[in-house]
Amino acid sequence: MAERTVTEILESLARIETNVKTIAKNSADHEARLRELEQKNGKRMDALSLAAISAVVVGVIGYAIGKLF
């Protein structure tokens, strides 16, 4: 009876260990994907800022050229 219980406990521990390893692996993957998503918003804002600054600079240059001629 005691041998059977010990065997069942060892089998349960093996399954728990496998589950913990799977959870740890998935957690690392999720963390990497979240970091990528967080950076994507920053990249979009950088592109938007660059477009806005470029538009203003082109406008100022166009205005200055228009006044010269």
Buried (B, 14 or more C-beta within 10 A) or exposed (E): EEEEEEEEEEEEEEEEEEEEEEEEEEEEEEEEEEEEEEEEEEEEEEEEEEEEEEEEEEEEEEEEEEEEE
